[in-house]
Amino acid sequence: MQGVDRDRYIRYRFPPLEQAGPEGIVAVGGDLSPEMLLSAYAQGLFPWFSERDPILWWSPDPRFVLFPANLRVPRSLRRVINAGRFEIRFDNAFDAVIEHCRTVPRPGQDGTWITPEMLEAYRELHRLGYAHSVEAYNQGRLVGGLYGVSLGAAFFGESMFALEADASKVAFVTLVRYLVAEGFDFVDCQVYTGHLSQFGARDVARFEFKRRLERALEKPTRRGREFGAGARGAPH
């Protein structure tokens, strides 16, 4: 595959990442149009705000990243995967996944950052072929999953949910194994969580993340049904 112009995704220029405040906020305002979201991701930012706040664009330092080849799968989870309890599908129920991510309670979290505006914005990105979901099913019932954005050889994870123990973990491991096979450079996990550190995610400095992102965006983007091809619908 031939390289592509990494600036092709950038319609709007954000301030340089080096101008981020101490919390990691680079810019305030704008909108959640596909053009602005893709511009943000391509420049190393992501939106994160509450319903009553203006849109905040973040570039934390350090950035929490998983390099797919460094994936670690705990022994107990390997047993769950080998048991084949969950069937993993790609982009089979994006709307349901993001709605569950918005509504399923998480320990230690009050409310959700996935506002109605955010919900519709990522649904539109999915319709355009950039946002993707990975779902876990048990006997045909959706019981876990995650969604994120794919640009070049980078996958930007956004949120996950589980209605059954280990469901979202199996979906995540399946995703990362697919990314390994397809030569993706990294999964952006945004900020540290113990949940993702167990899989091998680690902190990288902002300047290193920016450098790796620029390199990843030189590779073609797998849009729509091209993303997950070969892994879609396979039991794991």
C-alpha positions in Angstrom: 0.0 0.0 0.0 1.3 3.4 -0.9 1.6 6.2 1.6 -0.9 9.0 1.8 -0.8 12.7 2.7 -1.3 12.8 6.5 -2.7 16.4 6.2 -5.6 15.1 4.1 -7.7 14.8 7.3 -7.0 18.3 8.5 -9.6 20.9 7.6 -9.2 23.0 10.7 -5.9 23.8 12.4 -5.8 23.7 16.2 -3.2 25.4 18.3 0.1 23.5 18.7 0.0 20.8 21.3 2.8 22.5 23.1 0.4 25.3 24.1 -1.7 22.9 26.1 -2.5 24.0 29.7 -1.3 22.0 32.6 -4.4 19.7 32.5 -3.9 19.0 28.8 -6.5 21.4 27.3 -5.4 22.8 24.0 -8.6 24.5 22.7 -12.1 25.4 23.7 -15.2 25.6 21.5 -15.8 24.7 17.9 -18.2 21.9 17.0 -18.4 18.1 16.6 -18.7 18.1 12.8 -16.9 15.2 11.1 -14.4 17.7 9.6 -13.5 19.1 13.0 -13.3 15.7 14.7 -11.0 14.2 12.1 -8.9 17.4 12.1 -8.6 17.0 15.9 -7.6 13.3 15.9 -5.1 13.9 13.1 -3.4 16.6 15.2 -3.4 14.5 18.4 -6.4 15.9 20.2 -9.7 14.4 21.3 -13.0 16.0 22.7 -14.0 15.4 26.3 -16.5 17.6 28.1 -19.7 17.5 30.2 -23.1 18.4 28.8 -23.1 21.9 30.4 -19.6 22.7 29.3 -18.2 24.1 26.1 -16.4 21.5 23.9 -12.9 20.9 25.3 -10.1 19.6 23.1 -7.4 17.6 25.0 -3.8 16.5 24.5 -2.7 15.0 27.8 1.0 14.6 28.6 1.8 11.8 29.1 -0.5 10.0 26.6 -1.6 6.5 27.5 -0.9 4.2 24.5 -0.9 0.5 23.7 1.4 -0.8 21.0 -0.4 -3.8 19.6 2.7 -6.0 19.4 3.1 -5.5 23.2 -0.4 -6.8 24.0 -0.4 -8.8 27.3 -3.4 -11.1 27.9 -3.8 -12.3 31.5 -3.9 -16.0 32.0 -7.4 -16.0 33.4 -8.7 -14.0 30.4 -6.9 -16.4 28.0 -9.0 -19.2 29.5 -12.2 -17.2 28.9 -11.2 -16.6 25.3 -10.3 -20.2 24.7 -13.6 -21.3 26.1 -15.4 -19.6 23.2 -18.2 -18.1 25.3 -18.3 -14.9 23.4 -18.7 -14.3 19.7 -16.9 -11.1 18.5 -18.2 -9.0 15.6 -17.0 -5.8 14.0 -19.4 -2.9 13.2 -22.5 -5.0 13.6 -24.2 -2.8 16.1 -22.4 0.6 16.4 -25.5 2.5 17.6 -26.2 0.0 20.3 -22.6 0.0 21.5 -22.2 3.7 21.9 -25.6 3.9 23.6 -24.5 1.3 26.1 -21.3 3.1 26.6 -23.3 6.2 27.5 -25.8 4.5 29.8 -24.1 1.5 31.5 -22.8 2.6 35.0 -19.1 2.3 35.7 -17.6 1.9 39.2 -16.2 5.3 40.4 -17.9 7.3 37.6 -20.7 9.8 38.1 -22.7 10.3 34.9 -21.3 10.2 31.4 -19.3 12.4 29.1 -21.1 11.0 26.0 -23.6 13.8 25.5 -26.4 13.6 23.0 -24.3 15.8 20.7 -21.4 13.5 21.1 -23.6 10.5 20.4 -24.8 11.9 17.1 -21.3 13.1 16.1 -19.8 9.6 16.4 -22.7 8.0 14.7 -22.0 10.3 11.7 -18.3 9.3 11.8 -19.4 5.7 11.7 -21.7 6.4 8.7 -18.7 7.9 7.0 -16.6 4.8 7.7 -14.1 6.3 10.3 -15.7 5.2 13.6 -16.0 1.5 14.4 -17.4 -0.8 17.1 -16.3 -4.2 18.3 -19.1 -6.2 20.0 -19.2 -9.3 22.2 -22.2 -11.5 22.0 -23.3 -14.4 24.2 -25.9 -16.6 22.6 -26.9 -13.8 20.2 -27.2 -11.1 22.9 -25.0 -8.1 22.9 -23.2 -8.2 26.3 -20.1 -6.0 25.8 -18.1 -3.9 23.4 -16.2 -0.8 22.5 -15.9 1.9 19.9 -13.3 4.2 18.5 -11.9 5.9 15.5 -9.5 4.6 12.9 -7.1 6.8 10.9 -4.2 5.5 9.0 -2.4 3.0 11.3 -3.8 4.5 14.5 -6.8 3.4 16.4 -8.2 5.9 18.9 -10.2 4.1 21.6 -13.1 6.0 23.0 -15.2 3.9 25.4 -16.3 0.4 26.3 -19.0 -1.3 28.3 -19.8 -4.7 29.7 -23.0 -6.4 30.7 -21.2 -9.6 31.5 -17.8 -10.1 33.1 -14.9 -10.1 30.7 -17.1 -9.3 27.6 -15.5 -6.0 26.8 -12.0 -7.4 27.6 -12.4 -10.2 25.0 -13.7 -7.6 22.5 -10.6 -5.5 23.2 -8.1 -8.3 22.9 -9.8 -9.4 19.6 -9.5 -5.8 18.3 -5.8 -5.6 19.2 -5.0 -8.9 17.7 -6.6 -7.7 14.5 -4.6 -4.5 14.6 -1.4 -6.5 15.0 -2.3 -8.6 11.9 -3.0 -5.4 9.9 0.2 -3.6 10.9 -1.4 -0.8 13.0 1.1 1.3 15.0 -0.8 2.0 18.2 -4.0 2.2 20.1 -4.6 5.6 21.7 -6.0 5.0 25.2 -5.9 8.7 26.1 -5.2 8.6 29.8 -4.0 6.0 32.3 -6.5 3.4 33.5 -5.5 0.3 35.5 -8.0 -1.7 33.3 -5.9 -1.0 30.2 -2.5 -1.1 31.9 -3.0 -4.8 32.5 -2.9 -5.3 28.7 0.4 -3.5 28.3 -0.6 0.1 27.7 1.9 2.6 28.9 2.6 6.3 29.1 4.4 8.1 26.3 5.5 11.7 26.2 3.3 14.1 24.2 6.1 14.8 21.7 6.7 11.0 21.1 2.9 10.5 20.6 2.8 13.3 18.1 5.8 11.8 16.2 4.3 8.4 16.1 0.9 9.8 15.0 2.4 11.6 12.1 4.0 8.4 11.0 0.8 6.4 11.4 -1.2 8.9 9.3 1.1 8.3 6.3 -0.6 4.9 5.9 -4.0 4.4 4.3 -7.1 4.4 6.4 -9.4 1.3 6.4 -12.8 2.8 6.1 -16.2 1.2 6.5 -16.4 -2.5 5.9 -12.7 -2.7 5.1 -12.0 -2.3 8.8 -12.2 -5.6 10.5 -12.4 -7.6 7.3 -11.3 -11.1 8.0 -12.0 -10.7 11.7 -15.7 -9.8 11.4 -18.1 -12.3 12.7 -15.5 -14.8 13.9 -16.0 -16.6 17.3 -13.3 -16.0 19.8 
